[in-house]
């Protein structure tokens, strides 16, 4: 991971909250042939004072064998991003750049027993379904034979987090005028991710004269 200016770093608790809200990322580990990666949903848990990222993989995923209780895994949780043109700023002589939010969680990975598959599935669905404006769906509603077949085809991995690195490049080092100008541009974008970044920027510096029309 590249070294960030202090104003770009996200405090650990905020980084974990960000990751928990996203609930989806890229898990990466390396074997003798190089890095392996998979896109995975995940759930965060606290056990014995430690932060645990729990994911599941198909049983034949190469990452399963790498979760040996010794090897380190990295989970990359990306948020929204936006390209910023240099002529969007109110001041002159800026450089075009990208704004973004992301969190990296890393630690040793442990393979769980298959008896834990159902508990993981229930916990993951409870978090994901709670985000939707409807009655939550649960594994208990699935036809039992199909449910057990599906659960037997996955393996659950605990990533015991010992390093949290949060990154947020949201014009923190720019003037109020430039901050307002970029937030306004993003707020008027057709892309929902850009509009979310604009809301985050406004929350960073409340009380400024933002154009939110």
N, C-alpha and C positions, 0 to 999 in steps of 0.2 A: 504494500500500500504506500502511495506517495505521502510525503510529509506535508501536512496542511498548516496554513497560518492559524494561529490560535483562534481568530474570529470565525474560522470555518468549522471548528470542532463542535460537536453536539455533546452536552453533558450526558453521563452514562444513563441516568434514569430516563431522561427524555429519549435517548437512543433506543432503549428497550421498549418504551411505550410506543415509539414510532414503528419498531419492528413488529410488535404485537398487533398494532392496528392493520398493518399490511398483510401479515399472515401468509406471505408467499415470497419465495426467493430462489436463489441458485445455490445448491450445495456443491462444494468442490473439495476434492482430495487428490492425492497423487500416489501412483504406484511406480514400479520400475520403468514403465513405459511413458510416464508423464501424467498430466492432470486428467481427472475424470470429473464430469459435472452432470447434475440433473436439476431440473426445475421442480420444486416441491412446495406443497402447502406445509405449514408447520403450526405448532401450538407452543406457547411459552408456559413454563411451569417453574415454581420455586420449591425446592426440596432441600432440607437440611441447610438452609442459608445459601444455596447455590441456584443459579439460573440454569434451567434445562431447556434446550430446544429439542422438541420431539418431532421427528419426521417419519414418513414411511416410504418405502421403495418397493418396486416389484422384486420378487425373490431372486430373479436372475440378473438384477442390476449389479454391475461390477463394484459399486460402492458398498454393497452389503459385506463383501469379504474384507473390505478395508476398515470396517467398523470393528476393530479388534481390541479396543480398550487401551491402545497405545498411540495409534495414529491420530493426527490432528485433522479436523475438518474445518472448513470455512463456509459460513453461510453469508451470502451477499443479498441484502434486502434493498432493492432500489425503489425510490419514489418517483415523483414526476421530474421531468427535465425540460428545459427550453433553451433554444438558441437565441442569443441576444445580439442584434446587429449594433455596430458602433454608432450608427446615426440615430439610434433611439434615445440616447442619453440627452439630457439638457445641456451638459457641458461638452466641450470639444476634446478631441484627441484621446478618446477612450478606445479600447481594443474590443473587438467582437469576442464573445465568450459564451459559455453555457452555464446556466443556473441549474442546480439539482439538489436533491436530498438523497442520502444513502446511509446504510448502516452495515458494518461488517461484524459478525459474531463468530468467534473461533474458540476451539477447545478440543478435548479428546472425545472421540466417538465410541459409544458402547452399543453393541447389538443386544436388543431385548429378546426375551423368550417369546415364542409365538402365542403363549397364553395371554400376553399383554396386548395383542392386536385389537381385541374388542374394546378395551378401555381407551386405547389411543383413538380408535375410530369415533367412539362416543364423544370424547373430549374435543376432537378436531371439528366434528359436525356441530357441536353445541356452540362453539365460538363463531364458526362461519354462518350458521343459520340465524344467530342472534342479530346479525347485521341486516337481515332482510325483513321487510314489513309484512310478515305473514306468520302463521303458526309454524314453529320449527319442525322440520322433518328429522327423524331419528332412525338409526339402524334397526330399532325394534319394529319399525313398520315394514321392513323388507321381508320378503319370503325367506323363511329360515334356511332352506337348503342353499339358495343363491347367496345369502349373506355369509354363511360359513365357507362356501367355496371362494368367495371374494376375499374374505379375511385370511384364508389359508394361502393366498397367492402373494401376500405382502410380508415385508419384514420391517419392524419398527426399530429406529435408531435414536438413542439419546445423545445429543451433543451437550457435554457439560461445559458451559461457557466460562472461560477464564480471561477473555479479552474482548472488550467492547470498543469499537471505533465508529463514531458517528461523524458524518460529514454533511455540512449544509453550506452551499455557496449561494447566497441569496442577496448579494450586493451589500453585505454588512459593512464593507469598507468604503462604500461610496457616500457621497453627500446626500442630504435629505432630498434635494431637488432631483438628483439622478435616480434615487430610490423611488420617488413618486412617479417619475417618467416611465421607468421600466414596469413598475406595478400596474400603471395605467395601460400600457401596451398589452401586457399579459391578460389583464382583466377583459380586454376587448377581443381577445383571440377566440377563434371558433373551437379550439381544442380545450376540452374540459381540464386536462392536466395543467395547461397554462393558467387557466382561471383559478385552479386550486393553489398554484404557486403564488399568484397575485394575492390571494387571501392570506396565505402564510406571511408574505412580505408585509402586508398591512398590519398583521398582528405583531410583527417584530417592532414596528415603529408606529404605534397608534397615535392619533391626534394630528397627523399631517393632513394636508389638503389633497386627498386622493380624489381623482375623477373616476367614479364607479358607475357612470351612466352607460 
